[in-house]
Amino acid sequence: MRAAAIFPEAGRLLLLLVSWLLNPTRSEITSLDSGNIDDTLNNADVALVNFYADWCRFSQMLHPIFEEASNVIKEEFPNKKQVVFARVDCDQHSDIAQRYRISKYPTLKLFRNGMMMKREYRGQRSVTAIADYIRQQKSDPIREVLSLEEINSHDRSKRHIVGYFEQKESDNYRTFEKVANILHDDCVFLAAFGSVSKPERFSGDNIIYKPPGENAPDMVYLGSLTNFDLAYAWTQDKCVPLVREITFENGEELTEEGLPFLILFHMKDDAESLEKFQQEVARQLISEKGSINFLHADCDKFRHPLLHIQKTPADCPVIAIDSFRHMYVFSDFSDLAVPGKLKQFVLDLHSGKLHREFHHGPDPTDVAPGQPLQDIASSPPESSFQKLAPSEHRYTLLREKDEL
């Protein structure tokens, strides 16, 4: 495949590449290792890190583009603490690559104050696109409102976090701003100050969550306004739903979180099934939040995974687990109401029971006394969702396999 089909402005790229090879140290790209990575990232408002491998030709192609973008941004943000461009040689520092679950090259990850953002850079590999991306990341994530009427007339289909502050130059607001920088893709952040916010500051500065829905009640943050960890945990819980929708647009980043999927396939207008699923996930599986992703998917859009488990949209709602090796189907949607059954389904995945039963039949403990064992080997369907990551247009290599 020609370079022009992979990167825009192939001629300019060639000139950049030749220039970089002749003068590879002309840009201030920070090389990260185990000795400086934490200090460098923790002290940067925004850091864009290029995880690369020297043997990867797409990594080589990205080097001059990345450095030129760094030069452009440096002119606009000369303070080194505002924006840092850095790189990690994943062959030399495999411990760092493993720490951040890097499996393809080159991968561009964004960090804010040392915290890695879940959405990596997926845009065009060009100087203009990367520079524009950083400018966007440096834009204010909070919209200041000039009247309380603006807040009262907000779009109720979105999640909102509203801060009421006496003044902008305060520790309370700085914490709010730091949280908003990280979670602005998941919630709309608004802030009111001084006389505008005074009617809402009965006992001082405060933060409120306004959930989607016309009749959904507001929730007040009761923790310390200067404690970032508490404020972030509370806001993340409100902005990132326990059960998220998977789409073709976000499927790749969800797979890159590395957790298996528990998915409800339902028709788009079937809100009742989704509500039941959400309730049971919250009731039975909140303790499993860190070990599996809870998702829902449109049956019509995801017909292929359904066919993979021998289902069609006519069978929806359907619950299944995708372990990235195989897919396993929950017995019956109506069994959702059986106390503990959904949780046992997930626990059986973690214990390996689902895999064993698909290959060797029921476990002996699950067979009634006197009933003969059926050692009928079967083959569970392969994972469908692992194919969503990475896409075909990432200009990268995956575990030494050339995608292009």
C-alpha positions in Angstrom: 0.0 0.0 0.0 1.4 3.4 -0.9 2.3 5.9 1.8 -0.2 8.4 0.3 -3.0 6.0 1.1 -1.9 5.8 4.7 -0.7 9.3 5.6 -1.9 12.5 4.0 0.5 14.8 2.2 2.9 12.0 1.3 5.5 14.4 -0.2 5.6 16.5 2.9 5.9 13.4 5.0 8.9 12.2 3.0 10.6 15.6 3.5 9.9 15.4 7.2 11.2 11.9 7.4 14.5 12.7 5.6 14.9 15.8 7.8 14.3 13.8 10.9 16.8 11.1 9.9 19.5 13.8 9.2 18.7 15.8 12.4 16.8 13.6 14.8 17.3 15.8 17.9 15.9 19.0 16.6 12.7 18.8 18.8 12.2 18.6 22.5 10.5 15.2 22.7 11.0 13.8 26.2 12.1 10.2 26.2 10.5 8.4 29.1 11.9 5.6 31.2 11.1 4.1 34.6 13.2 6.7 36.3 11.4 9.8 35.0 8.0 8.8 33.7 6.0 9.5 36.8 7.6 12.8 37.6 7.3 14.0 34.0 3.6 13.0 33.5 2.5 14.1 37.0 3.8 17.6 36.4 2.3 18.1 33.0 -1.2 19.6 32.5 -1.4 17.6 29.2 1.0 15.1 27.9 0.8 13.2 24.6 2.9 10.1 24.7 4.0 8.2 21.6 4.5 4.5 22.4 6.6 3.1 19.6 8.9 0.3 18.4 11.9 1.0 16.3 11.3 -2.0 14.0 7.8 -0.8 13.2 7.8 1.2 10.0 4.7 3.1 11.0 6.5 4.2 14.1 9.3 5.4 12.0 6.8 7.3 9.7 5.2 9.0 12.7 8.5 10.2 14.4 9.0 13.4 12.2 5.2 14.2 12.2 5.1 13.9 16.0 8.2 16.1 16.4 6.9 18.7 14.0 3.6 18.8 15.8 5.5 19.3 19.0 7.4 22.3 17.5 4.1 23.9 16.4 2.5 23.4 19.9 5.6 24.6 21.7 5.2 28.0 20.1 1.7 28.3 21.4 2.3 26.8 24.8 5.9 27.5 25.7 5.5 26.6 29.4 6.7 23.0 29.7 4.2 22.2 32.4 1.3 23.1 30.0 2.0 20.5 27.3 4.5 17.8 27.1 5.3 15.6 24.0 7.0 12.4 25.1 7.8 9.0 23.8 8.5 5.5 25.1 10.6 2.9 23.3 8.5 -0.2 24.1 11.2 -2.6 23.2 13.6 -1.0 25.6 11.0 -0.4 28.3 8.6 -3.3 28.1 7.6 -2.8 31.7 6.1 0.6 30.8 4.4 -0.8 27.8 2.9 -3.5 30.0 1.9 -1.0 32.6 -0.2 0.9 30.1 -1.4 -2.2 28.2 0.3 -1.2 24.9 0.0 -4.0 22.3 0.2 -2.1 19.0 2.6 0.5 17.5 2.5 3.4 17.4 0.0 4.2 20.1 -0.7 7.8 21.1 -2.0 8.1 24.7 -3.1 11.3 26.4 -2.3 12.0 30.1 -3.6 14.7 32.3 -1.7 15.4 35.5 -0.3 11.9 35.3 -3.6 10.2 34.7 -4.0 8.3 31.5 -7.2 9.1 29.6 -9.2 6.1 28.5 -9.7 7.6 25.0 -6.4 7.5 23.1 -5.7 9.7 20.1 -7.4 8.1 17.1 -7.2 10.9 14.7 -5.2 11.4 11.5 -1.5 11.1 11.8 -0.6 14.5 10.5 1.0 17.6 12.0 -2.2 19.7 11.6 -4.5 17.0 13.1 -2.2 16.3 16.1 -1.7 20.0 16.8 -5.5 20.7 16.6 -6.1 17.8 19.0 -3.8 19.3 21.6 -5.4 22.7 21.1 -8.8 21.1 21.8 -7.4 19.4 24.9 -6.2 22.8 26.2 -9.6 24.5 25.6 -11.7 25.2 28.7 -13.9 22.2 29.5 -16.2 24.3 31.6 -18.8 26.7 30.3 -19.5 29.7 32.5 -23.1 30.6 32.9 -24.2 34.1 33.4 -27.7 33.4 34.8 -29.3 30.5 36.6 -32.0 30.4 33.9 -29.3 29.0 31.6 -28.8 26.1 34.0 -32.6 25.5 34.4 -33.1 25.4 30.6 -30.2 22.9 30.0 -30.6 19.9 27.7 -32.1 17.2 29.9 -30.9 14.4 27.6 -27.3 14.9 28.8 -25.5 14.5 32.1 -24.5 17.8 33.7 -22.2 18.7 36.5 -22.8 22.2 37.8 -20.5 24.0 40.2 -21.5 27.1 42.2 -18.5 29.1 43.4 -17.9 32.4 45.1 -14.9 33.1 42.9 -13.0 31.5 40.1 -9.6 32.0 41.8 -10.1 29.4 44.5 -8.9 25.9 45.5 -12.5 24.7 45.2 -12.8 25.7 41.6 -9.3 24.5 40.7 -10.3 21.0 41.9 -13.5 21.2 39.9 -11.6 22.3 36.8 -9.1 19.4 37.2 -12.0 16.9 37.3 -13.7 18.5 34.3 -10.5 18.3 32.3 -10.6 14.5 32.7 -14.3 13.8 32.4 -15.6 16.5 29.9 -16.2 13.8 27.3 -18.7 12.1 29.6 -20.5 15.1 31.1 -21.3 18.7 30.4 -19.6 20.9 33.0 -21.1 24.3 33.9 -20.0 26.8 36.5 -21.6 30.0 38.0 -19.7 32.6 40.1 -20.2 35.5 42.4 -23.7 37.1 42.4 -25.0 34.7 39.8 -24.3 31.6 42.0 -25.2 33.2 45.3 -28.8 31.9 45.5 -27.4 28.3 45.2 -24.6 28.8 47.8 -26.6 28.4 50.9 -23.7 27.1 52.9 -20.8 27.9 50.6 -19.5 26.5 47.3 -21.1 23.3 46.1 -21.3 20.9 43.2 -24.5 19.3 41.8 -25.2 16.5 39.4 -28.1 16.9 37.1 -28.9 13.5 35.5 -30.7 13.0 32.2 -34.5 12.9 32.3 -37.2 15.4 32.9 -38.1 14.2 36.4 -34.7 12.9 37.6 -33.7 14.5 40.9 -30.5 16.4 41.3 -27.7 15.0 43.5 -25.4 17.0 45.7 -21.7 16.3 46.2 -21.1 16.1 50.0 -17.4 15.5 50.1 -14.5 17.9 50.4 -14.3 20.4 47.4 -10.5 20.4 47.6 -10.0 16.7 47.7 -9.4 15.7 44.1 -9.7 11.9 44.6 -13.1 12.2 46.3 -14.4 14.7 43.8 -13.2 12.7 40.8 -14.6 9.4 42.1 -18.0 11.0 42.8 -18.1 12.7 39.4 -16.9 9.7 37.5 -19.6 7.6 39.1 -22.3 10.1 37.9 -20.8 10.8 34.5 -19.9 7.2 33.4 -23.0 5.0 33.6 -22.6 1.5 35.1 -24.2 0.1 31.9 -22.8 1.8 28.8 -24.0 1.5 25.2 -21.5 -0.1 22.8 -21.5 1.2 19.2 -19.3 0.8 16.2 -17.8 4.2 17.1 -16.7 3.3 20.6 -16.3 -0.5 20.3 -12.5 -0.3 19.8 -11.8 1.8 22.9 -14.1 -0.5 25.0 -12.2 -3.6 23.9 -8.9 -1.8 24.7 -10.0 -1.6 28.4 -9.2 -5.3 28.4 -12.3 -6.5 30.3 -14.7 -9.0 29.1 -18.2 -7.8 28.1 -21.6 -8.6 29.7 -23.9 -7.4 27.0 -27.7 -6.9 26.7 -28.8 -7.1 23.1 -32.2 -5.3 22.9 -34.3 -3.4 20.4 -33.6 0.3 20.4 -37.1 1.2 21.6 -37.1 -1.5 24.3 -36.4 0.7 27.3 -38.1 -1.7 29.7 -35.6 -4.5 29.2 -32.7 -2.1 29.4 -34.1 -0.8 32.7 -34.4 -4.3 34.2 -30.9 -5.2 33.1 -29.5 -2.0 34.6 -31.3 -2.6 37.9 -30.1 -6.2 38.2 -26.5 -5.2 37.3 -26.6 -2.6 40.0 -28.2 -5.0 42.5 -26.1 -8.1 41.8 -22.9 -7.1 40.1 -21.6 -3.8 41.5 -18.8 -5.7 43.2 -17.7 -7.0 39.7 -17.4 -3.5 38.2 -13.6 -3.8 37.9 -13.6 -7.2 36.3 -16.2 -7.0 33.5 -17.8 -4.2 31.4 -21.6 -3.9 31.5 -22.9 -2.9 28.1 -26.1 -2.8 26.0 -26.3 -3.0 22.2 -28.8 -2.3 19.5 -30.0 -5.7 18.1 -30.4 -4.3 14.6 -27.0 -2.8 14.5 -25.3 -5.8 16.0 -26.9 -8.5 14.0 -23.6 -10.2 13.3 -22.7 -11.0 16.9 -26.3 -12.2 17.4 -26.0 -14.6 14.4 -22.7 -15.7 15.9 -24.6 -17.1 18.9 -27.4 -18.4 16.7 -29.8 -15.5 17.6 -31.6 -12.9 15.5 -33.3 -9.6 16.5 -36.5 -11.5 16.8 -35.0 -13.3 19.8 -34.1 -10.1 21.7 -33.6 -9.3 24.5 -30.6 -11.6 24.8 -27.8 -11.5 27.4 -24.4 -12.8 26.5 -20.8 -12.6 27.7 -17.9 -12.0 25.2 -14.7 -13.1 26.9 -12.6 -12.1 23.8 -12.1 -15.8 23.2 -15.6 -17.1 23.1 -19.2 -15.9 23.5 -21.6 -17.4 26.1 -25.3 -17.0 26.2 -27.3 -16.4 29.4 -30.0 -19.0 29.8 -33.1 -16.8 29.3 -33.8 -13.2 29.7 -36.7 -14.0 32.1 -34.1 -15.6 34.4 -32.8 -12.1 35.1 -35.4 -11.9 37.9 -34.0 -15.0 39.6 -32.0 -13.8 42.6 -28.3 -14.2 42.1 -28.5 -15.9 38.7 -26.9 -13.1 36.7 -24.1 -12.8 39.2 -23.5 -16.6 39.0 -23.3 -16.3 35.3 -20.4 -13.8 35.6 -18.7 -15.8 38.4 -18.9 -18.9 36.2 -16.9 -17.0 33.6 -14.2 -16.0 36.1 -13.9 -19.5 37.5 -13.6 -21.0 34.0 -16.8 -23.0 34.4 -18.5 -21.6 31.3 -15.5 -22.6 29.2 -15.4 -26.1 30.7 -19.1 -26.7 30.2 -19.0 -25.6 26.6 -16.2 -28.1 25.9 -17.0 -31.0 28.2 -20.6 -30.7 29.2 -22.1 -30.0 32.7 -19.8 -30.0 35.8 -20.4 -33.2 37.9 -21.7 -31.0 40.7 -24.5 -29.7 38.4 -25.8 -33.2 37.6 -28.6 -34.7 39.6 -27.7 -37.9 41.6 -28.1 -41.0 39.4 -28.2 -39.0 36.2 -25.4 -40.1 33.8 -22.8 -37.6 32.8 -22.9 -36.3 29.3 -19.4 -35.7 28.1 -20.4 -34.1 24.9 -17.7 -31.8 23.7 -18.9 -28.6 22.0 -17.4 -25.5 20.6 -18.6 -22.1 21.9 -18.7 -19.4 19.3 -15.6 -17.3 19.0 -15.5 -13.8 20.2 -17.1 -11.2 17.9 -16.2 -8.0 19.7 -12.4 -8.7 19.7 -12.6 -8.0 16.0 -13.6 -4.4 16.7 -10.0 -3.7 17.9 -8.1 -2.4 16.3 -9.7 -0.9 13.2 -8.3 -1.3 9.8 -7.2 2.3 9.5 -4.9 2.8 12.5 -1.6 2.8 10.7 -0.2 0.5 13.3 1.1 -2.9 14.0 -0.5 -5.4 16.4 1.8 -7.8 18.2 4.2 -7.8 15.3 1.4 -8.4 12.7 1.2 -5.8 10.0 -2.4 -4.7 9.9 -2.0 -3.0 6.5 
